[in-house]
């Protein structure tokens, strides 16, 4: 896949973006350390055999989102974001004859407290109504918290066809990739993510390094959030108020 599909959907396991605070929801003190937001951390990788590796990482649980990028604040109130991944490297030895590929199994865990998504959505609606000068529903004045947040993922990429042999410097040919990730619905906006696609390098003769990619992604919103929307809409119907949208955008904070 290389760098052909660098964007929020394909660049990083999508489920992990759930750790960001969302507009109008109760505010926590956690976030995801990824471009362009920095956080101090450490990573350890071990390759016990040539075809497999194990790596773990630990990072500040609330990265700096300011324009300076220099804030460091390690404390228990923001928690830590931990990762673990096991990878298998297929047909990547010097004498390997088959097409190369990778299999990756990973998980992450954030040690901070996270607001319950069902109750948090009620609070978010009240905060939104207050922002436009309307009275809130008042069912939940605050949301309960849950200890930690976590998710798991699986990633596979495989060379499907080569134009030339493995000594081709440009590695022209067709590569496919697939990823699936999951997270608990009671503390996340999304509970399931699936994406995959095809990348062809060197499709046009004489343009050996050019790539053409076609990919798709599916993100399933939390069942708890849908349940909250349904319950809130039933109240709004009784009050004669407009229904809430059935979709909720997942955003990341902008640089200040």
C-alpha positions in Angstrom: 0.0 0.0 0.0 2.9 2.3 0.7 1.9 6.0 1.1 -0.8 5.9 -1.6 -3.7 6.1 0.9 -2.5 8.4 3.6 -5.6 10.0 5.2 -7.6 9.6 8.4 -9.5 6.6 7.1 -6.6 4.4 6.0 -3.4 5.8 7.6 -4.1 4.6 11.1 -6.4 2.0 12.8 -9.6 4.0 12.7 -11.1 2.7 16.0 -8.3 4.3 18.0 -9.6 7.7 17.1 -12.4 7.0 19.5 -10.2 8.2 22.3 -10.6 11.8 21.2 -13.2 14.0 23.0 -16.1 14.9 20.7 -18.0 18.2 20.4 -20.7 18.7 23.2 -19.8 15.4 24.9 -18.5 15.4 28.5 -14.8 16.5 28.3 -12.1 14.0 29.3 -8.4 14.4 29.2 -7.2 11.9 26.6 -6.2 11.7 23.0 -4.3 9.8 20.3 -0.7 10.4 19.6 -0.5 10.5 15.8 0.4 13.0 13.1 0.4 16.0 13.6 0.1 15.6 17.4 3.1 14.6 19.4 3.5 12.8 22.7 6.5 11.4 24.6 6.6 7.6 24.4 8.8 4.5 24.1 8.6 1.5 21.8 10.3 -1.9 22.1 10.5 -4.4 19.3 11.9 -7.9 19.3 12.4 -10.2 16.3 12.7 -13.7 17.8 12.8 -15.3 14.3 13.3 -13.8 10.8 9.7 -14.1 9.9 8.0 -12.7 13.0 8.2 -9.8 15.4 6.7 -8.6 18.7 6.5 -4.9 19.6 5.0 -2.9 22.5 4.7 0.8 23.0 3.6 3.3 25.7 2.7 6.9 25.1 1.4 9.9 27.0 -2.4 9.5 27.0 -3.2 13.1 26.0 -0.9 14.5 23.3 -0.1 18.2 22.7 -2.6 19.8 20.3 -1.2 23.3 20.6 0.6 25.0 17.7 3.9 24.8 19.6 3.9 21.0 20.0 6.1 21.3 23.1 3.6 20.5 26.0 4.6 17.5 28.1 2.3 16.6 31.0 2.7 13.1 32.3 0.2 12.4 35.1 -2.4 9.9 36.2 -5.3 12.2 35.2 -4.5 11.8 31.5 -3.4 8.2 31.6 -1.3 6.3 29.2 -1.9 4.8 25.8 -0.4 1.3 25.4 0.0 -0.8 22.3 1.0 -4.4 21.5 1.4 -6.0 18.1 2.5 -9.3 16.7 3.5 -9.5 13.1 4.3 -12.3 10.6 6.4 -11.5 7.5 5.4 -13.8 4.6 7.9 -14.7 1.9 10.4 -11.9 2.8 13.6 -13.9 3.2 16.2 -13.5 0.5 15.6 -17.0 -0.9 11.8 -16.8 -0.7 10.1 -17.6 -4.0 6.5 -16.6 -3.3 5.0 -13.1 -3.3 5.6 -11.1 0.0 2.9 -10.2 2.5 2.3 -9.3 6.1 -0.1 -10.3 8.9 -0.5 -8.1 11.9 -2.5 -8.7 15.1 -2.6 -5.8 17.5 -4.4 -4.2 20.5 -4.4 -1.0 22.4 -5.4 0.1 25.9 -5.9 3.6 27.3 -5.7 3.7 31.1 -7.8 6.9 31.6 -11.5 7.0 32.5 -14.0 7.3 29.6 -17.6 8.5 29.8 -20.4 6.0 29.1 -21.5 6.6 25.5 -25.3 6.2 26.2 -25.4 8.6 29.1 -22.8 10.8 27.4 -25.0 11.3 24.4 -27.9 12.6 26.5 -25.5 15.1 28.1 -24.2 16.0 24.6 -27.7 16.7 23.4 -28.4 19.0 26.5 -25.1 20.8 25.8 -26.1 21.4 22.2 -29.6 22.6 23.1 -28.0 25.0 25.7 -25.7 26.3 23.0 -28.7 27.4 20.8 -30.6 28.8 23.8 -33.0 25.9 24.2 -33.9 24.0 27.4 -32.3 20.6 27.9 -34.0 17.3 28.5 -32.5 17.0 31.9 -32.5 13.2 32.1 -28.8 12.8 32.8 -27.0 15.8 34.2 -23.7 13.9 34.0 -22.5 10.6 32.6 -20.9 7.7 34.5 -17.3 6.8 33.7 -15.8 3.5 32.7 -12.3 2.4 33.5 -10.1 2.3 30.5 -10.7 2.0 26.8 -9.4 -0.6 24.4 -9.6 -2.1 20.9 -8.2 -4.9 18.7 -7.3 -5.0 15.1 -6.0 -7.3 12.3 -4.2 -6.1 9.2 -3.1 -8.1 6.2 -1.4 -7.1 3.0 -0.3 -9.4 0.2 1.3 -9.0 -3.2 -1.2 -10.6 -5.6 0.7 -10.3 -8.9 4.2 -9.1 -10.0 4.9 -7.7 -13.4 8.5 -8.8 -13.1 10.6 -10.8 -10.6 11.4 -9.9 -7.0 14.5 -8.1 -8.1 12.4 -5.4 -9.8 13.5 -2.2 -8.0 10.0 -0.6 -8.4 8.2 -3.7 -7.3 5.6 -3.3 -10.0 2.4 -5.3 -9.6 -0.8 -5.6 -7.7 -1.1 -5.6 -3.9 -4.2 -6.1 -1.8 -4.8 -5.1 1.8 -7.5 -5.8 4.4 -8.1 -4.5 8.0 -10.7 -5.1 10.6 -10.9 -3.5 14.1 -13.3 -3.5 17.0 -13.9 -1.6 20.2 -16.5 -1.8 23.0 -19.8 0.0 22.2 -20.4 1.3 25.8 -17.5 3.9 25.7 -16.9 4.5 22.0 -18.6 6.3 19.1 -17.8 3.5 16.8 -17.6 -0.3 17.5 -16.5 -1.8 14.2 -14.3 -0.8 11.3 -13.6 -2.7 8.2 -11.6 -1.5 5.2 -9.6 -2.9 2.3 -8.4 -2.2 -1.2 -6.1 -2.8 -4.1 -3.0 -0.9 -5.1 -1.3 -1.2 -8.5 2.3 0.1 -9.0 3.5 0.7 -12.6 0.2 0.3 -14.4 1.3 2.7 -17.2 4.3 1.6 -19.3 7.3 3.9 -18.5 5.7 5.1 -15.2 7.1 2.3 -13.0 6.8 4.1 -9.7 3.3 5.5 -10.2 0.5 3.9 -8.1 -3.2 3.6 -8.6 -5.4 2.6 -5.6 -9.0 1.7 -5.1 -10.2 1.1 -1.6 -13.3 1.2 0.6 -14.0 1.6 4.3 -17.0 0.8 6.6 -17.4 2.2 10.1 -20.2 1.0 12.3 -21.5 3.5 14.9 -22.0 2.2 18.5 -25.2 0.3 19.3 -25.3 2.2 22.6 -25.2 5.5 20.7 -28.0 4.3 18.4 -30.1 3.3 21.5 -29.6 6.7 23.0 -30.7 8.4 19.8 -33.8 6.2 19.7 -34.7 7.0 23.3 -34.1 10.7 22.9 -36.1 10.9 19.7 -39.0 9.3 21.4 -39.0 12.1 23.9 -38.6 14.8 21.3 -41.5 13.3 19.3 -43.7 13.7 22.5 -42.6 17.3 22.8 -43.2 18.0 19.1 -39.5 18.8 18.6 -37.4 17.9 15.5 -35.7 14.5 15.5 -32.0 14.1 16.0 -30.0 13.0 13.0 -29.2 9.3 13.0 -25.5 9.9 12.1 -22.9 11.6 14.2 -19.6 12.8 12.7 -16.4 11.6 14.3 -13.9 14.5 14.4 -10.5 15.3 15.7 -9.6 18.6 17.4 -8.0 21.2 15.2 -4.7 22.9 16.0 -5.2 26.0 18.2 
